[in-house]
Amino acid sequence: MRITMVGTGYVGLVTGTCLANTGNDVTCLDVDKAKIDKLNNGVSPIYEPGLDDLIRRNAAAGRLKFTSDKVQAYQSAEIVFICVGTPSDDKGHADLKYVLAAATDIGKAIEAGPGATGGDTDERRGKIVVVKSTVPVGTNAKVRAAIEANTAKTFYMASNPEFLKEGAAINDFNKPDRVVIGVNDEGTGNRMRNLYEPFVRQGNPIFLMDIPSAEMVKYASNAMLATKISFINEIANLCESYGADIDEVRRGMCSDKRIGNQFLYPGLGYGGSCFPKDVLACISMGELSDTPARLLEAVHEVNQRQRDAFMAKIDKHFGGAAGISGKKIAVWGIAFKPGTDDVREAPSITLIQQLLDRGATVVGYDPVAEETAREVLADRIEYAKDAQAALAGADALVVCTDWGEFKYPDFDAAKAAMKSPVIFDGRNLYRLEQMREMGFIYHSVGRHPVVPEAVQQS
Ligand SMILES: NC(=O)c1ccc[n+]([C@@H]2O[C@H](COP(=O)([O-])OP(=O)(O)OC[C@H]3O[C@@H](n4cnc5c(N)ncnc54)[C@H](O)[C@@H]3O)[C@@H](O)[C@H]2O)c1
């Protein structure tokens, strides 16, 4: 099929590349010309494991193209996927301006093109416009209206939320747990099913449903995952207050099959470009419909407080916020999670900002997110070439992202490099016993702090 992906971000570029890899003829369109230039020079604008190679192979085979030419991209497509951003606006509502701008462009291009001629072949039936961006229920209808405002020609709508995870995006798209497709008519459902069939050969389901339900599935899924994170963080905080250990509690609790052990790790709270904005969008959907989403309001609040609670531990160690002034703090991990260069809504950014506000010098290190971090933090922090280099002369280390390379560091070298052997671990990477033996002052989440006796007495 001839497919156009609108937006070459984490979703559009990955899904477009994977669709090309199953033999489709894919054009990736973006209004950001710098991204298109990079892609046409064989460079991916995002970090995603395995993506560069897949792009190169499919581009070389002539199945994957990149352009900023909207008219050509829209007119040539049988299926157009809208994959542009839907960030929160200043009130927490999903901002649909990029989605609706794309819809207007699509309407104009359909109007200027030959249009559907009718008949049995897919091509004659008219284009399918698929909303893949995460959007509030009712957005498909708005997209349809924006297209219809610009053309009277026939087209079809579908909702197809995306569930890929950054860092594992290619595998997630190629082997989805499920594919959700919302449609108004059987013919569009069949065309969409045909497109996805190669990805569900192992028997995972394709769910065809009405459009509002498909839109809601995505929000419900992300809201559930965010809830699990806030839940375990709340339990971790109670553990700290009452001298329990979240690792033990987690083990005991998660062995109950009804609960399971996925997505129940305490830490700095969720970040990234999806959970924060999607929880806020659900809350705002509740407000707009007089159906308050009280649980999700709490999920959001717990998440925001988690960063502050962690910062409070750092403040306390240094005798109050003022005590941080002039200190050198190493930060390991800036990406919101391992496997990605995405720093949007990353807890690290909040913590680094608070450290800078208190007058600290921050030396950050991230295996892949330095470039994206520079776009946000510029030269307000120093960037170390590797994890060990970040520690030189540091008064403390703050671990923000659980990258694999931070899991087994050379603790002797770390201790020798640091001015004081102090670790604030926002990801619970290290064993308490090990920290005790190595003589670190060690604070983590929901576990007992490790403070060597000599320090306790002083
Ligand atoms: N990032 C994820 O892990 C993920 C996972 C599932 C769903 N989603 C959802 O998918 C959507 C896209 O997310 P993303 O992270 O890929 O966004 P992104 O910000 O990485 O990419 C969006 C791209 O769209 C381009 N764009 C904006 N307006 C355009 C227009 N009119 N025409 C062409 N291009 C345009 C931008 O230049 C940008 O390159 C969001 O709704 C998000 O919630 C994201």
PDBQT file of the ligand as one rigid body, heavy atoms in Angstrom, charges set to zero:
ROOT
HETATM    1  N1  LIG A 501       6.668   8.908  21.912  1.00  0.00    +0.000 N 
HETATM    2  C1  LIG A 501       6.025   7.802  22.277  1.00  0.00    +0.000 C 
HETATM    3  O1  LIG A 501       6.582   6.911  22.903  1.00  0.00    +0.000 OA
HETATM    4  C2  LIG A 501       4.576   7.619  21.893  1.00  0.00    +0.000 A 
HETATM    5  C3  LIG A 501       3.991   6.340  22.008  1.00  0.00    +0.000 A 
HETATM    6  C4  LIG A 501       2.663   6.181  21.642  1.00  0.00    +0.000 A 
HETATM    7  C5  LIG A 501       1.923   7.269  21.203  1.00  0.00    +0.000 A 
HETATM    8  N2  LIG A 501       2.509   8.506  21.116  1.00  0.00    +0.000 N 
HETATM    9  C6  LIG A 501       1.709   9.624  20.620  1.00  0.00    +0.000 C 
HETATM   10  O2  LIG A 501       2.044   9.825  19.245  1.00  0.00    +0.000 OA
HETATM   11  C7  LIG A 501       2.030  11.227  18.929  1.00  0.00    +0.000 C 
HETATM   12  C8  LIG A 501       3.376  11.650  18.380  1.00  0.00    +0.000 C 
HETATM   13  O3  LIG A 501       4.345  11.496  19.406  1.00  0.00    +0.000 OA
HETATM   14  P1  LIG A 501       5.915  11.607  19.104  1.00  0.00    +0.000 P 
HETATM   15  O4  LIG A 501       6.614  11.337  20.391  1.00  0.00    +0.000 OA
HETATM   16  O5  LIG A 501       6.240  10.804  17.917  1.00  0.00    +0.000 OA
HETATM   17  O6  LIG A 501       6.003  13.167  18.730  1.00  0.00    +0.000 OA
HETATM   18  P2  LIG A 501       7.282  13.995  18.245  1.00  0.00    +0.000 P 
HETATM   19  O7  LIG A 501       7.156  15.319  18.887  1.00  0.00    +0.000 OA
HETATM   20  O8  LIG A 501       8.518  13.195  18.462  1.00  0.00    +0.000 OA
HETATM   21  O9  LIG A 501       7.072  14.128  16.666  1.00  0.00    +0.000 OA
HETATM   22  C9  LIG A 501       6.043  14.863  16.080  1.00  0.00    +0.000 C 
HETATM   23  C10 LIG A 501       6.527  15.329  14.700  1.00  0.00    +0.000 C 
HETATM   24  O10 LIG A 501       5.424  15.891  13.987  1.00  0.00    +0.000 OA
HETATM   25  C11 LIG A 501       5.913  16.952  13.188  1.00  0.00    +0.000 C 
HETATM   26  N3  LIG A 501       4.776  17.794  12.765  1.00  0.00    +0.000 N 
HETATM   27  C12 LIG A 501       4.049  18.667  13.510  1.00  0.00    +0.000 A 
HETATM   28  N4  LIG A 501       3.077  19.208  12.758  1.00  0.00    +0.000 NA
HETATM   29  C13 LIG A 501       3.160  18.686  11.517  1.00  0.00    +0.000 A 
HETATM   30  C14 LIG A 501       2.416  18.850  10.316  1.00  0.00    +0.000 A 
HETATM   31  N5  LIG A 501       1.365  19.663  10.241  1.00  0.00    +0.000 N 
HETATM   32  N6  LIG A 501       2.796  18.151   9.217  1.00  0.00    +0.000 NA
HETATM   33  C15 LIG A 501       3.847  17.322   9.281  1.00  0.00    +0.000 A 
HETATM   34  N7  LIG A 501       4.598  17.112  10.407  1.00  0.00    +0.000 NA
HETATM   35  C16 LIG A 501       4.249  17.784  11.514  1.00  0.00    +0.000 A 
HETATM   36  C17 LIG A 501       6.914  17.621  14.103  1.00  0.00    +0.000 C 
HETATM   37  O11 LIG A 501       7.815  18.449  13.383  1.00  0.00    +0.000 OA
HETATM   38  C18 LIG A 501       7.594  16.411  14.756  1.00  0.00    +0.000 C 
HETATM   39  O12 LIG A 501       8.730  15.990  14.020  1.00  0.00    +0.000 OA
HETATM   40  C19 LIG A 501       1.606  11.923  20.217  1.00  0.00    +0.000 C 
HETATM   41  O13 LIG A 501       0.221  12.119  20.213  1.00  0.00    +0.000 OA
HETATM   42  C20 LIG A 501       1.995  10.934  21.300  1.00  0.00    +0.000 C 
HETATM   43  O14 LIG A 501       1.211  11.079  22.457  1.00  0.00    +0.000 OA
HETATM   44  C21 LIG A 501       3.823   8.691  21.437  1.00  0.00    +0.000 A 
ENDROOT
TORSDOF 0
